[in-house]
Amino acid sequence: MEHSAISQGEFARFQRFIFDMAGITMSDSKKALVSGRLAKRVQHFGLPSYDAYFKLLTDGAHKEEVQLAVDLLTTNETYFFRENRHFELLREFAISSAEAARGSLRANAPFRVWSAACSSGEEPYSIAMVLADVLGGAPWEVTASDISTRVLERARAAHYPMERATHVPQDYLRRFCLKGIRDQQGTLLVDRALRQRVSFRQVNLNTALPGDLGTYDIVFLRNVMIYFNGDTKRQVVTRILQRLKPGGHLFIGHSESLQEMGDVLRPVIPSVYRKPE
Ligand SMILES: C[S@@+](CC[C@H](N)C(=O)[O-])C[C@H]1O[C@@H](n2cnc3c(N)ncnc32)[C@H](O)[C@@H]1O
């Protein structure tokens, strides 16, 4: 079957599917992308059409395939130290939090950061490198989550082609990454000590958040709201704000905005917001 054979009606059903599953709004311009990404699955099952694949996804007996389709329909582009200004601010906030905590009752409370759409792990490991640098052995932890189990597997492996490391500071590369040798040449592995501070889990931001997530000093919610419509965005941010500590910060992508939430968040710089105490 030619993947260009998706009809408008079939495409509309997949638009609905990914909206219901992930809150992702796909415009009509994504038709070729959807047919291209799903063509292999249609072929894999030897099905005559995208509609037949849609029926399979919704028959209640193919849970794993539903996850796979969600994996295929999400866009996972990311890189280490993306939008570097955020990592400079992370450094500042972590230092001032450690100073404020010194000698106080919360001296032993970990500094907690959540990378809420972490893709293949470059974002949470960048966060972890900064925290290891400025907080060292003091208590801190990073939670990293995504809806896609495929990217979470890659994130847990922490193993990347060396060319992905272009934006990692040289000093961090030396301290926090192992350079592959022999058959691993041209790759890097994030150091074990750092990996142990980052916990990965699947979280769908489009549904109620797991009760045991806890609360955070900083949440990175970057380059995922671009896929959400206004309503979904408001619901997602409202859920996330409940997990942000008073005085905590929310980081969003530079091309995203949170104008709608002006009453509950204070802008610090464009793309960084503070939850009032
Ligand atoms: C473009 S990546 C952004 C990665 C990283 N935050 C960055 O800025 O480089 C968007 C990620 O959002 C995830 N995503 C999309 N919808 C989601 C949802 N409803 N819940 C959780 N993650 C979602 C995708 O799987 C993808 O990995």
The ligand as an SDF file (V2000), in Angstrom:
LIG
                    3D

 27 29  0  0  0  0  0  0  0  0999 V2000
    9.7840   18.3370   21.0060 C   0  0  0  0  0  0  0  0  0  0  0  0
    9.9370   17.2870   22.4010 S   0  0  0  0  0  0  0  0  0  0  0  0
   10.6100   18.4210   23.6020 C   0  0  0  0  0  0  0  0  0  0  0  0
   11.7090   17.7880   24.4350 C   0  0  0  0  0  0  0  0  0  0  0  0
   12.3770   18.7280   25.4450 C   0  0  0  0  0  0  0  0  0  0  0  0
   11.4470   19.1930   26.4530 N   0  0  0  0  0  0  0  0  0  0  0  0
   13.0310   19.8930   24.7490 C   0  0  0  0  0  0  0  0  0  0  0  0
   12.5680   21.0180   24.8910 O   0  0  0  0  0  0  0  0  0  0  0  0
   14.0390   19.6810   24.0530 O   0  0  0  0  0  0  0  0  0  0  0  0
    8.2330   17.1150   22.8870 C   0  0  0  0  0  0  0  0  0  0  0  0
    7.9900   15.8860   23.7730 C   0  0  0  0  0  0  0  0  0  0  0  0
    6.6870   16.0030   24.3550 O   0  0  0  0  0  0  0  0  0  0  0  0
    6.1560   14.6990   24.4710 C   0  0  0  0  0  0  0  0  0  0  0  0
    4.6930   14.7930   24.6410 N   0  0  0  0  0  0  0  0  0  0  0  0
    3.7490   15.1100   23.7160 C   0  0  0  0  0  0  0  0  0  0  0  0
    2.5170   15.0590   24.2460 N   0  0  0  0  0  0  0  0  0  0  0  0
    2.6900   14.7070   25.5610 C   0  0  0  0  0  0  0  0  0  0  0  0
    1.7850   14.4760   26.6360 C   0  0  0  0  0  0  0  0  0  0  0  0
    0.4620   14.6010   26.4890 N   0  0  0  0  0  0  0  0  0  0  0  0
    2.3050   14.1090   27.8360 N   0  0  0  0  0  0  0  0  0  0  0  0
    3.6390   13.9750   28.0010 C   0  0  0  0  0  0  0  0  0  0  0  0
    4.5350   14.1720   27.0170 N   0  0  0  0  0  0  0  0  0  0  0  0
    4.0670   14.5330   25.8060 C   0  0  0  0  0  0  0  0  0  0  0  0
    6.6040   14.0100   23.1940 C   0  0  0  0  0  0  0  0  0  0  0  0
    6.5710   12.6140   23.3180 O   0  0  0  0  0  0  0  0  0  0  0  0
    8.0120   14.5830   23.0030 C   0  0  0  0  0  0  0  0  0  0  0  0
    9.0020   13.7280   23.5010 O   0  0  0  0  0  0  0  0  0  0  0  0
  1  2  1  0
  2  3  1  0
  2 10  1  0
  3  4  1  0
  4  5  1  0
  5  6  1  0
  5  7  1  0
  7  8  2  0
  7  9  1  0
 10 11  1  0
 11 12  1  0
 11 26  1  0
 12 13  1  0
 13 14  1  0
 13 24  1  0
 14 15  1  0
 14 23  1  0
 15 16  2  0
 16 17  1  0
 17 18  1  0
 17 23  2  0
 18 19  1  0
 18 20  2  0
 20 21  1  0
 21 22  2  0
 22 23  1  0
 24 25  1  0
 24 26  1  0
 26 27  1  0
M  CHG  2   2   1   9  -1
M  END
$$$$
